[in-house]
Amino acid sequence: MFEVKQTEEMLNKTFRLPASLLEELARIAEHEKVSVNNLVRQCCEYALSNMKTEK
């Protein structure tokens, strides 16, 4: 059965990134059939989850 899931509140934030990085992100997003926004969000979540921190 189809279930509508609530999503976390989304906010807008502007970031400045090098053109070469944006081009690479766009290529990857197109290849994976996801939006650039979705790809950047997933990259950030992965980086934060795998970041080494001093304890």
Biopython code that builds the backbone (N, CA, C, O; Angstrom):
import numpy as np
from Bio.PDB.StructureBuilder import StructureBuilder

atoms = [
    (1, "MET", "N", (0.845, -1.175, 0.000)),
    (1, "MET", "CA", (0.000, 0.000, 0.000)),
    (1, "MET", "C", (0.892, 1.241, 0.000)),
    (1, "MET", "O", (1.908, 1.285, 0.694)),
    (2, "PHE", "N", (0.506, 2.237, -0.777)),
    (2, "PHE", "CA", (1.245, 3.497, -0.838)),
    (2, "PHE", "C", (1.087, 4.248, 0.470)),
    (2, "PHE", "O", (-0.019, 4.386, 0.992)),
    (3, "GLU", "N", (2.203, 4.732, 0.993)),
    (3, "GLU", "CA", (2.184, 5.492, 2.242)),
    (3, "GLU", "C", (2.905, 6.814, 2.027)),
    (3, "GLU", "O", (4.054, 6.833, 1.586)),
    (4, "VAL", "N", (2.241, 7.910, 2.334)),
    (4, "VAL", "CA", (2.854, 9.230, 2.226)),
    (4, "VAL", "C", (3.691, 9.462, 3.470)),
    (4, "VAL", "O", (3.185, 9.398, 4.590)),
    (5, "LYS", "N", (4.979, 9.733, 3.266)),
    (5, "LYS", "CA", (5.882, 9.945, 4.397)),
    (5, "LYS", "C", (6.167, 11.428, 4.571)),
    (5, "LYS", "O", (6.339, 12.158, 3.594)),
    (6, "GLN", "N", (6.214, 11.858, 5.803)),
    (6, "GLN", "CA", (6.566, 13.236, 6.115)),
    (6, "GLN", "C", (8.073, 13.401, 5.956)),
    (6, "GLN", "O", (8.845, 12.523, 6.340)),
    (7, "THR", "N", (8.477, 14.506, 5.400)),
    (7, "THR", "CA", (9.905, 14.764, 5.248)),
    (7, "THR", "C", (10.334, 15.829, 6.247)),
    (7, "THR", "O", (9.530, 16.616, 6.744)),
    (8, "GLU", "N", (11.608, 15.820, 6.515)),
    (8, "GLU", "CA", (12.176, 16.820, 7.408)),
    (8, "GLU", "C", (12.027, 18.199, 6.761)),
    (8, "GLU", "O", (12.083, 18.325, 5.537)),
    (9, "GLU", "N", (11.841, 19.215, 7.573)),
    (9, "GLU", "CA", (11.732, 20.577, 7.057)),
    (9, "GLU", "C", (12.991, 20.929, 6.280)),
    (9, "GLU", "O", (14.104, 20.677, 6.743)),
    (10, "MET", "N", (12.819, 21.504, 5.111)),
    (10, "MET", "CA", (13.944, 21.910, 4.273)),
    (10, "MET", "C", (14.088, 23.429, 4.329)),
    (10, "MET", "O", (13.095, 24.156, 4.316)),
    (11, "LEU", "N", (15.320, 23.895, 4.391)),
    (11, "LEU", "CA", (15.625, 25.318, 4.397)),
    (11, "LEU", "C", (16.538, 25.635, 3.228)),
    (11, "LEU", "O", (17.247, 24.758, 2.733)),
    (12, "ASN", "N", (16.524, 26.880, 2.786)),
    (12, "ASN", "CA", (17.404, 27.318, 1.707)),
    (12, "ASN", "C", (18.663, 27.936, 2.273)),
    (12, "ASN", "O", (18.616, 28.652, 3.273)),
    (13, "LYS", "N", (19.794, 27.660, 1.633)),
    (13, "LYS", "CA", (21.079, 28.257, 1.997)),
    (13, "LYS", "C", (21.894, 28.352, 0.716)),
    (13, "LYS", "O", (21.912, 27.414, -0.080)),
    (14, "THR", "N", (22.561, 29.468, 0.515)),
    (14, "THR", "CA", (23.371, 29.660, -0.681)),
    (14, "THR", "C", (24.826, 29.369, -0.375)),
    (14, "THR", "O", (25.369, 29.852, 0.619)),
    (15, "PHE", "N", (25.463, 28.574, -1.239)),
    (15, "PHE", "CA", (26.886, 28.267, -1.123)),
    (15, "PHE", "C", (27.570, 28.616, -2.428)),
    (15, "PHE", "O", (26.990, 28.463, -3.503)),
    (16, "ARG", "N", (28.801, 29.085, -2.333)),
    (16, "ARG", "CA", (29.596, 29.363, -3.521)),
    (16, "ARG", "C", (30.592, 28.223, -3.678)),
    (16, "ARG", "O", (31.375, 27.938, -2.771)),
    (17, "LEU", "N", (30.555, 27.572, -4.841)),
    (17, "LEU", "CA", (31.434, 26.447, -5.118)),
    (17, "LEU", "C", (32.170, 26.696, -6.425)),
    (17, "LEU", "O", (31.643, 27.379, -7.303)),
    (18, "PRO", "N", (33.378, 26.156, -6.575)),
    (18, "PRO", "CA", (34.113, 26.316, -7.827)),
    (18, "PRO", "C", (33.313, 25.732, -8.997)),
    (18, "PRO", "O", (32.619, 24.727, -8.848)),
    (19, "ALA", "N", (33.422, 26.376, -10.155)),
    (19, "ALA", "CA", (32.692, 25.931, -11.343)),
    (19, "ALA", "C", (33.015, 24.483, -11.680)),
    (19, "ALA", "O", (32.127, 23.723, -12.068)),
    (20, "SER", "N", (34.278, 24.095, -11.536)),
    (20, "SER", "CA", (34.665, 22.721, -11.874)),
    (20, "SER", "C", (33.961, 21.706, -10.966)),
    (20, "SER", "O", (33.585, 20.626, -11.423)),
    (21, "LEU", "N", (33.782, 22.042, -9.700)),
    (21, "LEU", "CA", (33.090, 21.147, -8.771)),
    (21, "LEU", "C", (31.609, 21.050, -9.135)),
    (21, "LEU", "O", (31.034, 19.962, -9.125)),
    (22, "LEU", "N", (30.997, 22.182, -9.453)),
    (22, "LEU", "CA", (29.588, 22.173, -9.844)),
    (22, "LEU", "C", (29.368, 21.364, -11.114)),
    (22, "LEU", "O", (28.376, 20.646, -11.234)),
    (23, "GLU", "N", (30.298, 21.481, -12.065)),
    (23, "GLU", "CA", (30.193, 20.708, -13.304)),
    (23, "GLU", "C", (30.283, 19.214, -13.015)),
    (23, "GLU", "O", (29.526, 18.424, -13.580)),
    (24, "GLU", "N", (31.206, 18.825, -12.138)),
    (24, "GLU", "CA", (31.350, 17.413, -11.789)),
    (24, "GLU", "C", (30.106, 16.896, -11.065)),
    (24, "GLU", "O", (29.632, 15.794, -11.344)),
    (25, "LEU", "N", (29.583, 17.695, -10.138)),
    (25, "LEU", "CA", (28.360, 17.305, -9.434)),
    (25, "LEU", "C", (27.195, 17.141, -10.414)),
    (25, "LEU", "O", (26.407, 16.203, -10.290)),
    (26, "ALA", "N", (27.088, 18.038, -11.371)),
    (26, "ALA", "CA", (26.011, 17.961, -12.361)),
    (26, "ALA", "C", (26.141, 16.700, -13.211)),
    (26, "ALA", "O", (25.142, 16.046, -13.509)),
    (27, "ARG", "N", (27.371, 16.356, -13.604)),
    (27, "ARG", "CA", (27.595, 15.139, -14.401)),
    (27, "ARG", "C", (27.199, 13.892, -13.607)),
    (27, "ARG", "O", (26.525, 13.001, -14.124)),
    (28, "ILE", "N", (27.625, 13.845, -12.355)),
    (28, "ILE", "CA", (27.315, 12.686, -11.509)),
    (28, "ILE", "C", (25.807, 12.585, -11.279)),
    (28, "ILE", "O", (25.230, 11.502, -11.379)),
    (29, "ALA", "N", (25.175, 13.715, -10.973)),
    (29, "ALA", "CA", (23.731, 13.723, -10.722)),
    (29, "ALA", "C", (22.967, 13.229, -11.949)),
    (29, "ALA", "O", (22.028, 12.442, -11.827)),
    (30, "GLU", "N", (23.367, 13.687, -13.114)),
    (30, "GLU", "CA", (22.700, 13.251, -14.344)),
    (30, "GLU", "C", (22.887, 11.747, -14.551)),
    (30, "GLU", "O", (21.939, 11.040, -14.894)),
    (31, "HIS", "N", (24.098, 11.270, -14.342)),
    (31, "HIS", "CA", (24.387, 9.837, -14.511)),
    (31, "HIS", "C", (23.576, 8.988, -13.537)),
    (31, "HIS", "O", (23.099, 7.912, -13.898)),
    (32, "GLU", "N", (23.418, 9.467, -12.306)),
    (32, "GLU", "CA", (22.696, 8.723, -11.267)),
    (32, "GLU", "C", (21.194, 9.001, -11.274)),
    (32, "GLU", "O", (20.442, 8.413, -10.496)),
    (33, "LYS", "N", (20.768, 9.900, -12.157)),
    (33, "LYS", "CA", (19.348, 10.269, -12.288)),
    (33, "LYS", "C", (18.763, 10.815, -10.981)),
    (33, "LYS", "O", (17.679, 10.421, -10.551)),
    (34, "VAL", "N", (19.505, 11.725, -10.369)),
    (34, "VAL", "CA", (19.039, 12.446, -9.184)),
    (34, "VAL", "C", (19.290, 13.929, -9.420)),
    (34, "VAL", "O", (20.033, 14.298, -10.330)),
    (35, "SER", "N", (18.680, 14.771, -8.615)),
    (35, "SER", "CA", (18.930, 16.207, -8.737)),
    (35, "SER", "C", (20.289, 16.542, -8.125)),
    (35, "SER", "O", (20.801, 15.806, -7.282)),
    (36, "VAL", "N", (20.858, 17.654, -8.558)),
    (36, "VAL", "CA", (22.123, 18.104, -7.975)),
    (36, "VAL", "C", (21.917, 18.371, -6.488)),
    (36, "VAL", "O", (22.784, 18.053, -5.675)),
    (37, "ASN", "N", (20.778, 18.950, -6.132)),
    (37, "ASN", "CA", (20.482, 19.216, -4.726)),
    (37, "ASN", "C", (20.498, 17.924, -3.908)),
    (37, "ASN", "O", (21.091, 17.869, -2.831)),
    (38, "ASN", "N", (19.846, 16.897, -4.425)),
    (38, "ASN", "CA", (19.802, 15.609, -3.734)),
    (38, "ASN", "C", (21.212, 15.038, -3.584)),
    (38, "ASN", "O", (21.559, 14.529, -2.519)),
    (39, "LEU", "N", (22.019, 15.117, -4.629)),
    (39, "LEU", "CA", (23.391, 14.613, -4.577)),
    (39, "LEU", "C", (24.220, 15.368, -3.543)),
    (39, "LEU", "O", (24.934, 14.749, -2.754)),
    (40, "VAL", "N", (24.135, 16.687, -3.538)),
    (40, "VAL", "CA", (24.902, 17.494, -2.582)),
    (40, "VAL", "C", (24.470, 17.174, -1.154)),
    (40, "VAL", "O", (25.313, 17.066, -0.263)),
    (41, "ARG", "N", (23.168, 17.021, -0.927)),
    (41, "ARG", "CA", (22.670, 16.664, 0.404)),
    (41, "ARG", "C", (23.234, 15.328, 0.853)),
    (41, "ARG", "O", (23.683, 15.188, 1.991)),
    (42, "GLN", "N", (23.211, 14.345, -0.040)),
    (42, "GLN", "CA", (23.738, 13.023, 0.303)),
    (42, "GLN", "C", (25.244, 13.071, 0.559)),
    (42, "GLN", "O", (25.739, 12.409, 1.472)),
    (43, "CYS", "N", (25.971, 13.848, -0.239)),
    (43, "CYS", "CA", (27.416, 13.991, -0.030)),
    (43, "CYS", "C", (27.703, 14.610, 1.341)),
    (43, "CYS", "O", (28.594, 14.152, 2.056)),
    (44, "CYS", "N", (26.956, 15.640, 1.701)),
    (44, "CYS", "CA", (27.151, 16.294, 3.000)),
    (44, "CYS", "C", (26.822, 15.344, 4.144)),
    (44, "CYS", "O", (27.564, 15.270, 5.124)),
    (45, "GLU", "N", (25.713, 14.617, 4.025)),
    (45, "GLU", "CA", (25.339, 13.665, 5.073)),
    (45, "GLU", "C", (26.407, 12.587, 5.233)),
    (45, "GLU", "O", (26.755, 12.219, 6.355)),
    (46, "TYR", "N", (26.925, 12.083, 4.118)),
    (46, "TYR", "CA", (27.969, 11.054, 4.168)),
    (46, "TYR", "C", (29.230, 11.608, 4.823)),
    (46, "TYR", "O", (29.821, 10.962, 5.688)),
    (47, "ALA", "N", (29.640, 12.811, 4.406)),
    (47, "ALA", "CA", (30.858, 13.417, 4.954)),
    (47, "ALA", "C", (30.734, 13.629, 6.462)),
    (47, "ALA", "O", (31.673, 13.341, 7.204)),
    (48, "LEU", "N", (29.599, 14.122, 6.918)),
    (48, "LEU", "CA", (29.401, 14.356, 8.351)),
    (48, "LEU", "C", (29.363, 13.045, 9.136)),
    (48, "LEU", "O", (29.880, 12.973, 10.252)),
    (49, "SER", "N", (28.759, 12.018, 8.562)),
    (49, "SER", "CA", (28.679, 10.721, 9.239)),
    (49, "SER", "C", (30.034, 10.037, 9.336)),
    (49, "SER", "O", (30.264, 9.232, 10.239)),
    (50, "ASN", "N", (30.933, 10.356, 8.406)),
    (50, "ASN", "CA", (32.229, 9.681, 8.350)),
    (50, "ASN", "C", (33.394, 10.585, 8.735)),
    (50, "ASN", "O", (34.555, 10.224, 8.545)),
    (51, "MET", "N", (33.083, 11.751, 9.273)),
    (51, "MET", "CA", (34.114, 12.705, 9.649)),
    (51, "MET", "C", (34.795, 12.267, 10.938)),
    (51, "MET", "O", (34.139, 11.891, 11.909)),
    (52, "LYS", "N", (36.109, 12.321, 10.927)),
    (52, "LYS", "CA", (36.856, 12.012, 12.143)),
    (52, "LYS", "C", (36.855, 13.247, 13.023)),
    (52, "LYS", "O", (37.161, 14.350, 12.569)),
    (53, "THR", "N", (36.512, 13.052, 14.275)),
    (53, "THR", "CA", (36.493, 14.168, 15.217)),
    (53, "THR", "C", (37.400, 13.840, 16.392)),
    (53, "THR", "O", (37.571, 12.678, 16.759)),
    (54, "GLU", "N", (37.973, 14.873, 16.967)),
    (54, "GLU", "CA", (38.805, 14.688, 18.153)),
    (54, "GLU", "C", (37.899, 14.513, 19.354)),
    (54, "GLU", "O", (36.916, 15.236, 19.517)),
    (55, "LYS", "N", (38.236, 13.553, 20.189)),
    (55, "LYS", "CA", (37.401, 13.292, 21.370)),
    (55, "LYS", "C", (38.073, 13.744, 22.625)),
    (55, "LYS", "O", (37.512, 13.600, 23.711)),
]
sb = StructureBuilder()
sb.init_structure("model")
sb.init_model(0)
sb.init_chain("A")
sb.init_seg("    ")
for serial, (resi, resn, name, xyz) in enumerate(atoms, 1):
    if name == "N":
        sb.init_residue(resn, " ", resi, " ")
    sb.init_atom(name, np.array(xyz, "f"), 0.0, 1.0, " ", f" {name:<3s}", serial, name[0])
structure = sb.get_structure()
